[in-house]
Amino acid sequence: MSRKNETTVLFDVLGPKGRRNANIAAVVSAVVILAILGYAAFVLNGEGFFEASRWVNPLDALVVETTWIPAIVSTLTAFALGSVLALILGVIFGFGRISQFALTRWASTGYVQFFRSLPLVLLIWVSFTIDGHFGFTTETLGWSNDARRLTFLVLGLGIYNGAIFAEILRAGVNALPPGQAMAGRAIGLRHGQVQRLIVLPQVLRNMLPAVLAQLVILLKDTSLGYVITYPELLHSASLVGRDYSNSFLQALLIAAFIYFVLAYALSKLVVLAERRLRKKTAAPKAAAQIESQVTAGQAPPAP
């Protein structure tokens, strides 16, 4: 079904009056947005925001090499490690919430409800500040300061987003038709095999949009490393603004642009992965349908 047909199925087609009102609303909205942007540009220009001298220092080759590039690497490192930890915890506690064992369900539900309710910045800050009270200091573990900050940032990101991913997984499993799991049990598969071989592949495909949205949030949440002085993009932008006080806002906008580029690239990668996954699952599904028709004595559809 084409996108146009999907739209006509989900919504009524606008009539002449409706199209006219929609066009008027679009024009008015565009004028208001342009007016706001124009006023902001006017005010910033009056403050000298667009002067070349204020952009030269943050974009100096030495600053890019010693500050921006390491900040991007640090941000992506925290994002990658936090994503892996969050996905692992999400799968574990997501299936734990639908487990047949009551104790497993209760423990998983407690984890999800507790950590999902905590502010992420509080989770990062508390874990970073109390570790010394239990003897796990930089000296006793042989950590560098940056490694210690990275560890607690990743733990905070992973634990918090793991609870979110667990809820996404649970919702995806509950959204599947019950006949899927019943068919697996009918052929002798155990509960764990049904979840791993039948439920999980379909859930992963269906929950990709929600996972993408949460991964983008996780990427932006790496900026919370600022509170523990982890050298990510926001912290590095503040250092550039401190060194060049007349370029502080410019440094923040550069960091914002880098975040946008990273998030946009991430969304494109996940969309590509989703398309490849759908191509891989389309052929086996068609083959299964033909096999079932042949078994029932029906002729397969003509190509």
Buried (B, 14 or more C-beta within 10 A) or exposed (E): EEEEEEEEEEEEEEEEEEEEEEEEEEEEEEEEEEEEEEEEEEEEEEEEBEEEEBBEBBBBEEBEEEBBEEBBEBBBBBBEBBBEBBBEBBBBBBBBBBBEEEEBBEBBBEBBEEBBEBEBBEBBBEBBEEBEEEEEEBEEEEBEEEEBBBBBBBBBBBBBBBBBBBBBBBBBBEEBEEEBBEEBEEEEBEBEBBBEEBBBBBBBBBBBEBBBBBBBEBBBBBBBBBBBBBBBBBBBBBBBBEBBEEBBBBBBBBBBEBBEEBBEEBBEEBEEEBEEBEEEBEEEEEEEEBEEEEEEEEEEEEE
